[in-house]
Amino acid sequence: MKDLKALQYFVQVAEMGSFSRAAEILRLTQPAVSRKVRRLESELGVELLYRKGRNLIVTEAGGILLARSRDLARQASKVWDDVRAGADKPSGSLAVGTANIIGQLLLPDVLSQYVMRFPDVRLHVSEGYSGFVEEWILDRRIDVGLFWGRPRSSQINVWPLMSVEMCLIAPPLPLPQWEGIAGLSDTCTLRQVLQVPLILPALPHALRLLAESSAEKYGTPLNVSMEIDGLALANELVRAGAGYTLMTHPGVQEDHHLNKVRSIPIRSPSVNWVLSLAMLRDTRPSQAIQEFYRAVHETCARKIKVGELKGRLSPLAKLV
């Protein structure tokens, strides 16, 4: 195949289901992307895409090409980035995956500063549960990830950023039928947490894994009244008095200040959630990745210092 760019464009169009959305990601015009893909079809002598409603669908031949070329196209798009990796000034593309709550806590500050300092880096950010972020790393869909806890795969290296204290998030008014039994006050113990009905995401969500591992220390199963995978919905249910949940204190800081929920720190023992930066073991940390790691670490340090986050900062490490 003479034109590798055409292959890259086809993969992006097939994944997006749209010439226009693919063009936005590639930072090209729609006609330019369309011409490349149509030229590829002409070269191969087969139809790769057909239109169904407003979306583009891959044909059988297109599906074969997509399955066998996705990784090749992504690797090809990173050739120049790898060449630039040793440069003093970060440039090229950087795909980041982040767990949901990190986007709320850190990324607005991190990304706004990062793009100002390094305008030559093209950022692409995907948000999802920590398990999804790990899958994206393994599939090479992202260069670097931010997630809670430890990865399940030994192919992933992690660099801890900070350890954040967890709180029991309670309704604005005490629920006597539970809090009278558990004896909750301004703080609570892990044993007390196990006595109240919890609203938590299903396994293998990182928050649920943390709660399950904490409960194992007491040999007592969690009292999970509802499994809710959406953190926003879980918070709404807590506000309505349907139960309790677990979260980092700043995760509901605004609601706490508005007296919509109560944040009760967990003591004896404290429960901590570790935030880490993660990459595949064979990934070479480019300048863009190293500066991103530094930017996240600086933001964590600043938020801990001013009290926006309650936790312990990990030392800045060397990415190797």
Secondary structure, 3 states (H helix, E strand, C coil): CCCHHHHHHHHHHHHHCCHHHHHHHHCCCHHHHHHHHHHHHHHHCCCCEEEECCEEEECHHHHHHHHHHHHHHHHHHCHHHHHHCCCCCCCEEEEEEEEHHHHHHCHHHHHHHHHHHCCCEEEEEEEECHHHHHHHHHCCCCCEEEEECCCCCCCEEEEEEEEEEEEEEECCCCCHHHHHHHCCCCCEEHHHHCCCCEEECCCCCHHHHHHHHHHHCCCCCCCEEEECCCHHHHHHHHHCCCCEEEEEHHHHHHHHHCCCCEEEEEECCCCEEEEEEEEECCCCCCHHHHHHHHHHHHHHHHHHHHCCCCEEECCCCCCC
